[in-house]
Amino acid sequence: MTLSAVPCHVREQWDSAVNAQQGHPMQLWGWGETKAAHNWSVDRVLVRDAAGELVGSAQILLRRLPFPFRALAYLARGPQAAAGREIEVLDVVVRHVKDVHRSVALSIEPDWDAAAVPSATLPAAGWRRSESTILIPRTLILDLNRSEDELLAAMSKKTRQYIRKSGREALEYRAVTAAELPQCLAVYKETARRAGFGIHADGYYLDIFNNLGQGSPVYAAFDGGTVVSFLWLAASDATAFELYGGMTDAGSGLRANFSLKWLAIQEMKARGIVRYDFNGLLNDGVSKFKFGFADHEDMLAGTWDKGLSPLYPVFAKALPLGRRAVRKARGLLKR
């Protein structure tokens, strides 16, 4: 049946559609609103069949590019689609982006397992793999349908020990209020300085918290009234996704991040969420910490591009060079 893209301008209708197909929190309305306030624009389309039935949806982020490239379109962990119709939905989104926005390319990082059928069929549908990755495909996703005992059993012995140890410390673990967010951001800045990574201005994080509402829970470990560790999530009805986290030297000594992460997992399970995504694995200390919470790892589809303009080959060659230049400039600024 013929599919068509129908613009959506109503938050409740949009989030209902995303959640109906177990979409990712980065496809929720509030995430798009945040990106729209920080140098992106947003287009949201529902993909329907001839009978008007919902088949898929896509929150498209658009970034203006220098002439003559016009714009880049990007789907963060999208689209949503009925099982077996992922490529059909993507075809509709491609036509929409090309006709309406005249973008040089559409870049996607879908929330699909790398070995799943939709991922395997992307090359045949004209998509090419890209190295310009934003969201790391190698990750760890917990199945929250499992019982707490099963989740604990899958952890390393040391992780279970540290959860018990930090749980015995005189710390309070709970959700953070809006008034306490500045404390978390102060800890995040301290963590960034210590680890040497860049972060956004405070307004960006406050926008996430305000725009996502209940879809942006933040948990912290408090020593008295002081935050010593925090963990910030984004959550849809199906998936919880770790966004940010950090801790002070005192929090590190108390192993507060172990009990804090376990609390977040328990809270998301209590919501009825079925997937808890640790948001990327590298070969670093943070990833080693994450590995302690499961006996497996996951690989998602990765980053794929569909050229929509004769200028796409030039753009594809220039993009990695541009990213390297940005990283180099950031490094010089840090020094």
C-alpha positions in Angstrom: 0.0 0.0 0.0 1.1 3.5 -0.7 2.6 5.4 2.3 2.7 9.1 2.8 4.4 11.5 5.2 2.0 13.7 7.2 3.4 16.6 9.3 2.6 16.5 13.0 2.4 19.7 15.1 0.7 18.4 18.3 2.9 17.2 21.1 0.5 14.7 22.6 -0.2 13.1 19.2 3.5 12.9 18.4 4.6 11.4 21.7 1.7 8.9 21.6 2.8 7.8 18.1 6.5 7.4 19.1 5.6 5.4 22.2 3.0 3.3 20.4 5.9 1.9 18.3 8.3 1.6 21.3 10.4 4.6 20.1 13.5 6.0 21.6 13.5 9.1 23.9 15.6 11.0 21.4 12.5 10.8 19.1 10.2 12.4 21.7 8.9 15.9 21.2 10.8 17.4 24.1 14.2 16.2 22.7 13.4 17.9 19.4 12.3 21.1 21.2 15.7 21.2 22.9 17.6 20.7 19.7 15.5 23.4 18.0 16.6 25.9 20.7 20.3 25.0 20.0 21.1 25.5 16.3 18.9 22.8 14.8 15.4 22.9 13.3 12.9 20.1 13.6 10.4 18.5 11.3 8.1 15.7 12.5 6.3 13.4 10.2 3.9 10.5 10.7 4.0 7.9 8.0 0.5 6.5 7.2 -0.9 4.1 4.7 -3.8 4.8 2.3 -6.3 3.9 5.0 -4.7 6.4 7.4 -3.2 3.8 9.7 0.1 4.7 11.4 3.0 2.7 9.9 5.9 4.8 11.2 7.2 8.2 12.3 10.4 10.2 12.2 11.6 13.3 14.1 14.0 14.9 11.6 16.7 17.3 12.9 18.0 19.7 10.3 21.2 21.6 10.4 21.9 24.5 8.0 25.1 24.1 6.0 27.2 26.5 4.0 26.3 27.1 0.3 25.8 25.0 -1.8 25.0 22.1 0.5 21.9 23.7 2.1 21.2 21.4 5.0 21.9 18.0 6.6 19.0 16.0 7.8 19.5 13.6 10.8 17.5 11.0 12.6 18.7 10.3 16.1 17.7 6.7 17.0 14.9 6.8 14.5 12.7 6.2 12.6 9.9 4.3 14.3 8.3 1.7 12.0 6.0 -1.3 12.0 7.9 -4.5 12.1 9.1 -5.5 8.6 8.3 -2.0 7.1 11.4 -0.1 8.3 12.8 0.4 4.8 9.5 1.5 3.4 9.2 4.1 6.1 12.7 5.3 5.4 11.9 5.6 1.7 9.0 7.9 2.6 11.2 10.0 4.9 13.9 10.3 2.2 11.4 11.6 -0.3 10.0 14.0 2.2 13.4 15.4 3.2 14.5 15.7 -0.5 11.3 17.4 -1.6 10.7 19.7 1.3 14.1 20.5 2.7 16.4 19.8 -0.4 19.0 18.5 2.0 22.3 17.2 0.7 21.9 14.0 2.7 19.8 12.2 5.3 21.9 10.6 8.1 20.4 8.0 10.4 21.5 6.2 13.5 18.5 3.8 14.1 17.8 2.0 17.3 18.2 -1.4 15.5 20.4 -4.3 16.4 23.2 -4.6 13.9 22.3 -8.2 13.1 18.6 -7.4 12.6 16.9 -7.7 9.1 16.4 -3.9 8.6 20.1 -3.2 9.2 21.2 -5.9 6.8 18.9 -4.5 4.0 20.2 -0.9 4.2 22.9 -1.3 1.6 20.5 -2.8 -0.9 18.2 0.2 -0.3 20.9 2.7 -1.4 22.3 3.6 2.1 26.0 3.8 2.7 27.8 3.4 6.0 29.3 6.5 7.4 32.2 7.0 9.8 30.9 10.4 11.0 29.3 8.8 14.1 27.5 10.9 16.8 25.9 8.0 18.8 28.3 5.1 19.5 26.7 1.9 18.2 28.6 -0.4 20.6 26.7 -0.3 23.8 25.1 -2.3 26.6 21.3 -2.7 26.8 19.7 -4.3 29.8 16.5 -6.3 29.4 14.3 -4.9 32.2 11.8 -7.7 31.7 14.3 -9.7 33.8 13.8 -9.9 37.5 16.1 -7.8 39.8 17.7 -11.1 41.0 18.5 -12.0 37.4 19.9 -8.5 36.7 22.1 -8.7 39.8 23.2 -12.3 38.8 24.4 -11.0 35.5 26.7 -8.4 37.1 30.3 -8.9 38.0 31.0 -10.0 41.6 32.9 -6.8 42.3 29.9 -4.7 41.0 27.5 -6.4 43.4 30.0 -5.9 46.2 30.3 -2.2 45.5 26.5 -1.8 45.3 26.2 -3.3 48.7 29.2 -1.3 50.1 28.0 2.0 48.8 24.5 1.3 49.9 25.7 1.0 53.5 27.3 4.5 53.4 25.5 7.4 55.0 24.3 8.6 51.6 20.8 9.4 50.3 19.9 8.2 46.8 16.9 9.8 45.2 15.5 11.8 42.3 16.8 15.4 41.9 14.5 18.4 42.0 14.8 21.4 39.6 16.3 23.5 42.4 19.1 20.9 42.8 20.1 20.7 39.2 22.8 23.4 39.5 24.6 21.1 42.0 24.6 18.3 39.4 25.9 20.6 36.7 28.7 21.8 39.0 29.7 18.1 39.5 29.5 17.6 35.8 31.8 20.5 35.1 34.2 19.1 37.7 34.1 15.7 36.0 34.6 17.2 32.6 37.7 19.2 33.8 39.1 16.1 35.4 38.5 13.8 32.3 39.2 16.5 29.7 36.0 16.5 27.7 33.9 19.4 26.5 30.3 20.1 27.7 27.5 22.5 26.8 26.5 25.7 28.6 24.1 25.1 31.5 21.1 26.3 29.5 21.3 23.3 27.2 20.9 20.8 30.1 18.2 22.9 31.7 16.2 22.8 28.4 16.5 19.0 28.3 15.1 18.8 31.9 12.3 21.2 31.2 11.3 20.1 27.7 11.3 16.3 28.4 9.7 16.6 31.9 9.0 13.2 33.2 11.1 11.9 30.3 14.2 13.3 31.8 14.7 11.8 35.3 17.9 12.8 37.2 19.1 10.8 40.2 21.8 11.7 42.7 23.7 10.5 45.7 23.6 13.1 48.5 26.1 13.4 51.3 24.0 15.6 53.6 22.6 18.1 51.2 25.6 17.9 48.8 25.5 16.0 45.5 28.5 13.7 45.3 27.3 11.7 42.2 24.5 12.1 39.7 23.1 10.2 36.7 20.8 11.9 34.1 18.6 9.9 31.8 16.1 10.3 28.9 13.2 7.9 28.9 10.4 7.0 26.6 7.7 4.4 27.4 10.0 1.6 26.2 13.6 2.8 26.5 15.8 4.5 29.2 18.9 6.1 27.8 21.8 7.4 29.9 22.7 11.0 28.9 25.2 12.4 31.5 26.8 11.5 34.8 29.6 12.5 37.1 30.9 12.5 40.6 33.1 14.3 43.0 36.3 12.9 44.5 34.3 12.2 47.7 31.7 10.3 45.6 34.4 8.3 44.0 35.8 7.3 47.3 32.4 6.2 48.5 31.7 4.2 45.3 28.4 6.2 45.1 28.1 5.6 41.4 27.4 1.9 41.9 24.3 2.2 44.1 23.2 5.2 42.1 23.2 3.3 38.8 21.4 0.4 40.4 18.8 2.8 41.7 18.2 4.3 38.2 17.8 0.7 36.8 15.3 -0.2 39.5 13.4 3.1 38.9 13.2 2.6 35.2 12.1 -1.0 35.7 9.3 0.2 38.1 8.1 2.5 35.3 7.5 -0.5 33.0 10.4 0.4 30.7 11.8 -2.7 29.1 15.2 -1.5 27.8 18.0 0.3 29.7 20.7 1.6 27.3 24.1 2.6 28.8 24.8 4.9 25.8 28.0 3.6 24.3 31.0 1.6 25.1 34.6 2.6 24.4 37.9 1.2 25.7 38.1 3.4 28.8 37.5 3.4 32.5 33.9 4.5 32.3 33.2 1.6 29.9 34.9 -0.8 32.3 32.6 0.4 35.0 29.6 -0.2 32.7 30.7 -3.7 31.8 30.4 -4.7 35.4 26.6 -4.4 35.2 26.0 -7.1 32.6 27.5 -10.2 31.1 27.1 -9.1 27.5 27.3 -6.2 25.1 25.2 -5.0 22.2 25.9 -3.6 18.7 23.4 -1.3 17.1 23.2 -0.6 13.3 25.6 2.4 13.4 25.5 5.5 11.1 24.2 5.4 7.6 23.8 8.1 4.9 21.6 8.5 1.9 22.8 11.1 -0.6 20.0 13.3 -1.8 22.1 15.7 -4.0 24.7 15.5 -6.7 26.9 17.3 -4.2 26.8 14.5 -1.7 30.1 12.9 -2.7 31.9 16.2 -2.1 30.0 16.6 1.2 30.8 13.1 2.4 34.5 13.7 1.8 34.5 17.0 3.5 32.6 16.0 6.6 35.2 13.8 8.3 37.8 16.6 7.7 35.5 19.1 9.3 35.0 17.0 12.3 38.7 16.5 12.8 39.2 20.2 12.6 36.6 20.9 15.2 38.1 18.3 17.5 41.6 19.8 17.0 40.2 23.3 17.8 38.6 22.1 20.9 41.8 20.5 22.0 43.7 23.8 21.5 41.1 25.6 23.5 41.4 23.2 26.4 45.1 23.8 26.6 
